[in-house]
């Protein structure tokens, strides 16, 4: 029984947590909201913690002349390794939990129960800060419940407090379907939250020497799922304001409140330095002056950029910065070839933060746009962008969710525009491209389009199941019809590695008959899982 979390215990926790995640990897991968065969949260968490363990393994147990305690040094290595290896939203959020935990625990002489509770609360705060619009029913809810229970325990008994936190996390995980309708419909709990529970159980095992066999909870079905509002950028706001800010951490909460009251699309992310760090601030507003004044009240804003969305200047409004590049994440040989032909640096699918950072630095450019092509990879790209700032590289992430959106974005690049204007134009082109994915269901599930069985053909439009069919070609044609019903002049088709011969030809012929004035482009994409990707512009 250990009464403190020393450096040796941190190393054992990382190793034990990684082993536990590997044991539960398949189970966590199956906790997928949609019945498609690419649920990979468990895999992403394993890869993220593998990077954390590698960072610890490379350390020679030597502390700097001044700085953290031995356990703090180990925790910071673990957090930094997790950040650089983070994959997917779950990996990025886990890295922020570890970072916040390390920041709090590094300065105390010993981590006992009360110190553990404070560190877990710090990790919770860091995780919430990393997400611009936190949604309950996710890993954020689970870590918050664990931190609250640890604080309420109010004890120096570390094993007891860790056990209380782990049990509270498990209870919160069981409630996640009541908070997210998508989880309730799929009959699963939150995958990232399940991974965090596995890690907390691993810590309890390290501290007590006793393994806790805690199976994944079965979601409750008696209570109706709550409604969760999700905020997206609104046409109500006319200006985008961005700036870097040197400020103390305690000033950021007030800045967030001030900017949140002024507009939307708010993102404030720091580099983790204490007591004063550098923060990247982004918001959409109507009152530009008030947004800048909020920055002045919090600290020292600089590199202030204001863009009026309605403006599309024909000539550069400022000096053109040389040395630009694009980095695109691609899964599939054909898709990679298309991006390479556009002059982009291509990174294989599901990259880590470190791999994306390496790709950004390898371009040798001072201004880089990253196209992640996946919601999970978007979080990794944002983490890589923050790390690139340390090397003097400005990185803007255009939040593409599909390769067809990235193709649309790359098609409008213009080196004669200011970099910021070019990024906005790319983002607008990507946003104007609606996308769909067609695949086969991997398991039985209840979707918003009705129940499906393994082997059924699913057509997902912008991430939501819209059609369920039995014939692949018919379903592909039907989803194109549905999308063109809302307008469109050009269709892009990307055939997957398992697409049957003639699939794109059949869809092209169907469009020619039904929509004779629509232009169709078809390419061999080579992507797994999805026989067809569709883009409508």
Secondary structure, DSSP 8 states (H G I E B T S, - for coil): --SS--HHHHHHHHHHHHHHHHHHHHHHHT--SSSSTT--HHHHHHHHHHHHHHHHHH--S---SSS--HHHHHHHHHHHHHHHH--HHHHHHHHHHHHHHHHHHTTSS---HHHHHHHHHHHHHHHHHH-TT--SSSHHHHHHHHHHHHHHH--S-HHHHHHHHHHHHHHHHHHHHHH-HHHHHHT---HHHHHHHHHHHHHHHHHHS------------SS-----------TT--EEEEEEEEEEGGGHHHHHHHHHHHEEEEEEEE---SSEEEEEEEEEES-HHHHHHHHHHHEEEEEEEEEETT---SS-SS---S-EEEEEEE-SHHHHHHHHHTT-EEEESS--HHHHHHHHHHT--SEEEEE--SHHHHHHHHHHHHHHHTTT-EEEEE---SHHHHHHHHHT--TTS-HHHHHHHHHHHHHT-EEEEEEE-SS-EEETTEEE-TT-EEEEETTEEEEEES-HHHHHHHHHHHHHTT--SEEEEEE-TT--TTHHHHHHHHHHHH-TT-EEEEEE---SSEEEEEEE-
